[in-house]
Amino acid sequence: MTIMQTKTGRRFDLTNPASTPIDVLDVAWSLSMLARFNGHATRFYSVAEHSCRMARFADQFFGGDRELQLACLLHDAHEAFLGDVSSPVKNAIGDVWAKFESPIVLIVREQLGAPEPGSPAWDAVKRLDRIMLWNEREQLMAESDGVDWDFSGEDRVQLPRFALTEYKPAFWTDRFLELYEELRS
């Protein structure tokens, strides 16, 4: 079966993603319940928290560019339907994953109004995502026993420390929805 049920009760067909309208509540809820790093961080750290923090850092570093902030907020929105597949897993699977993921990424971005991959905002998102990853590694992961995270010097930009207060997923659902509405208005 390739059909899943969302938080709001909608059906989502993984082989025909255009067949169902995407509800941003489904995305916000799912991402708030989805752990980054396959749950290997030192505390629960959701994809929604990552996305909200990234949108706010984009505002600080790129001066209020709403398109870029929206792109940051939605850059992992497809993971609401696919899960947060880590880069090592994607690399192990290879092109098969990319071919499966691509149509879902495109339909989710299209329906939620995110900038297209390849746009100037998208290039900035990719860079900021790497900067976020380095900061998350520094602040939320245990000391490494030699795992090579493959960071270039450009990725090693120190962001303000995260407030490591653990908010419940519902907090990040609400924050995601508030940011989405603010950036889309």
Backbone torsions as a table, in degrees:
resi	resn	phi	psi	omega
1	MET	NA	136.3	-179.0
2	THR	-113.6	12.3	-178.2
3	ILE	-107.8	132.6	177.3
4	MET	-119.5	158.5	176.3
5	GLN	-102.2	136.9	179.7
6	THR	-93.9	173.9	178.5
7	LYS	-53.0	-41.7	-177.5
8	THR	-83.6	4.4	177.4
9	GLY	90.8	1.3	178.6
10	ARG	-73.7	157.0	173.3
11	ARG	-95.4	142.1	176.2
12	PHE	-129.8	117.5	-178.0
13	ASP	-94.1	112.5	-178.0
14	LEU	-63.5	-24.7	179.7
15	THR	-93.6	-8.6	177.1
16	ASN	-144.1	67.9	-172.5
17	PRO	-64.0	-21.8	179.9
18	ALA	-75.5	-7.2	-174.6
19	SER	-76.9	-11.7	-177.6
20	THR	-132.1	131.9	173.6
21	PRO	-63.4	139.7	179.6
22	ILE	-86.1	129.6	175.9
23	ASP	-101.7	124.9	-177.6
24	VAL	-61.4	-26.8	175.8
25	LEU	-63.0	-41.1	176.5
26	ASP	-59.2	-42.7	-179.1
27	VAL	-66.2	-51.4	-177.6
28	ALA	-59.5	-45.7	-178.9
29	TRP	-62.5	-50.6	-177.3
30	SER	-61.0	-45.7	-178.8
31	LEU	-64.9	-30.8	179.0
32	SER	-72.4	-20.9	-179.7
33	MET	-96.5	-6.2	-172.6
34	LEU	-99.8	119.8	-177.8
35	ALA	-80.4	133.5	171.1
36	ARG	-70.9	159.5	176.2
37	PHE	58.8	31.7	-179.2
38	ASN	53.3	28.8	177.8
39	GLY	82.5	10.3	-175.4
40	HIS	-92.0	11.6	176.0
41	ALA	-76.9	167.9	-178.5
42	THR	-76.4	-9.2	173.0
43	ARG	-151.6	164.7	177.4
44	PHE	-62.4	124.8	-178.2
45	TYR	-136.2	108.4	-172.6
46	SER	-87.6	161.6	175.0
47	VAL	-64.3	-34.1	177.3
48	ALA	-64.9	-43.3	177.5
49	GLU	-61.4	-46.2	177.0
50	HIS	-55.0	-46.7	-176.6
51	SER	-67.5	-42.4	178.6
52	CYS	-65.3	-44.6	178.5
53	ARG	-62.3	-41.5	-179.3
54	MET	-63.8	-41.5	177.9
55	ALA	-61.9	-39.8	179.6
56	ARG	-70.8	-39.1	176.5
57	PHE	-65.5	-34.7	176.5
58	ALA	-61.8	-39.8	177.5
59	ASP	-61.7	-45.3	-179.3
60	GLN	-65.3	-41.1	-173.4
61	PHE	-90.9	-22.3	-177.1
62	PHE	-120.9	15.7	169.0
63	GLY	62.6	50.2	169.9
64	GLY	79.8	19.2	176.5
65	ASP	-71.0	102.0	-174.9
66	ARG	-63.1	-37.5	179.1
67	GLU	-61.8	-42.8	178.9
68	LEU	-66.9	-42.3	178.7
69	GLN	-61.4	-42.5	178.2
70	LEU	-64.4	-41.6	177.9
71	ALA	-60.9	-39.9	177.3
72	CYS	-65.4	-44.6	-179.5
73	LEU	-60.4	-38.5	-173.1
74	LEU	-100.0	1.8	-172.5
75	HIS	-61.0	-25.4	177.9
76	ASP	-113.3	17.3	-175.8
77	ALA	-57.7	-33.1	179.1
78	HIS	-61.9	-22.1	-179.6
79	GLU	-67.2	-15.1	173.7
80	ALA	-61.1	-24.1	-178.3
81	PHE	-111.1	-18.4	-176.0
82	LEU	-114.4	-12.9	-172.6
83	GLY	84.7	166.1	177.9
84	ASP	-91.2	86.6	-179.7
85	VAL	-78.9	119.6	-175.2
86	SER	-68.8	155.4	-179.7
87	SER	-56.4	-41.9	177.4
88	PRO	-60.0	-37.5	178.4
89	VAL	-68.0	-46.3	178.2
90	LYS	-57.5	-42.8	179.9
91	ASN	-64.0	-37.0	179.2
92	ALA	-68.6	-37.0	-179.0
93	ILE	-77.0	-38.7	175.8
94	GLY	80.2	-144.8	-173.8
95	ASP	-61.6	-27.0	179.7
96	VAL	-59.2	-44.3	179.4
97	TRP	-64.2	-47.1	-177.8
98	ALA	-58.4	-41.1	179.7
99	LYS	-67.5	-36.6	178.5
100	PHE	-72.5	-43.7	-174.3
101	GLU	-71.8	-38.1	-170.6
102	SER	-52.7	-51.0	-179.3
103	PRO	-64.1	-31.1	178.9
104	ILE	-72.2	-42.4	176.1
105	VAL	-56.7	-47.7	-175.9
106	LEU	-65.3	-44.0	-176.9
107	ILE	-70.4	-38.2	178.6
108	VAL	-64.9	-46.6	179.3
109	ARG	-62.8	-42.8	-178.8
110	GLU	-62.1	-47.5	-176.5
111	GLN	-70.5	-29.4	-179.2
112	LEU	-93.4	-5.2	175.2
113	GLY	83.6	27.6	178.2
114	ALA	-82.8	151.7	176.8
115	PRO	-61.0	151.7	-178.5
116	GLU	-72.0	145.0	170.0
117	PRO	-57.7	138.6	-177.4
118	GLY	97.3	-14.1	177.2
119	SER	-74.5	161.9	177.5
120	PRO	-55.6	-38.2	178.5
121	ALA	-63.0	-38.7	-177.6
122	TRP	-64.0	-39.8	177.9
123	ASP	-62.2	-40.8	178.0
124	ALA	-66.0	-36.9	178.3
125	VAL	-61.3	-45.8	-178.9
126	LYS	-60.5	-42.6	179.7
127	ARG	-66.3	-46.7	-178.8
128	LEU	-65.3	-33.8	177.2
129	ASP	-62.8	-39.6	177.2
130	ARG	-66.9	-40.2	177.3
131	ILE	-63.6	-43.8	177.1
132	MET	-59.9	-44.0	-179.2
133	LEU	-59.3	-44.2	178.9
134	TRP	-61.9	-44.9	179.4
135	ASN	-65.6	-40.8	176.9
136	GLU	-62.4	-41.3	178.0
137	ARG	-59.8	-44.2	-178.2
138	GLU	-68.6	-35.5	-171.8
139	GLN	-100.9	-21.8	-169.6
140	LEU	-125.3	-0.1	-177.9
141	MET	-115.8	151.3	176.3
142	ALA	-66.6	162.2	175.2
143	GLU	-57.3	138.9	-176.6
144	SER	-82.4	147.1	173.9
145	ASP	-98.6	32.4	177.2
146	GLY	109.7	9.4	177.2
147	VAL	-67.5	129.1	-179.8
148	ASP	-91.7	112.0	-179.4
149	TRP	-85.5	-4.4	174.1
150	ASP	57.2	54.2	177.2
151	PHE	-97.2	131.5	171.8
152	SER	-83.3	166.1	177.1
153	GLY	-57.7	-33.7	-179.6
154	GLU	-63.6	-30.1	-178.7
155	ASP	-77.4	-18.2	-172.7
156	ARG	-90.8	63.1	176.4
157	VAL	-104.5	120.5	-177.2
158	GLN	-75.7	118.5	173.7
159	LEU	-90.5	163.5	174.2
160	PRO	-56.3	143.5	-179.9
161	ARG	-58.0	142.2	177.1
162	PHE	-72.0	141.9	169.2
163	ALA	-74.0	111.2	-171.1
164	LEU	-85.9	27.4	172.2
165	THR	-67.2	131.1	-179.9
166	GLU	-87.9	106.9	175.4
167	TYR	-90.4	148.9	177.6
168	LYS	-70.8	156.7	-179.8
169	PRO	-52.4	-36.4	-179.4
170	ALA	-60.3	-33.1	176.6
171	PHE	-60.4	-46.9	-177.6
172	TRP	-73.0	-29.2	172.5
173	THR	-60.1	-51.2	-179.0
174	ASP	-63.0	-42.3	-179.2
175	ARG	-63.9	-42.6	178.9
176	PHE	-59.8	-47.6	-179.4
177	LEU	-64.0	-41.0	177.6
178	GLU	-62.0	-46.4	178.9
179	LEU	-62.6	-42.8	179.4
180	TYR	-58.5	-48.8	179.5
181	GLU	-63.0	-43.0	178.8
182	GLU	-60.7	-44.0	-176.1
183	LEU	-77.7	-25.4	179.3
184	ARG	-84.9	-16.2	-176.8
185	SER	-79.4	NA	NA
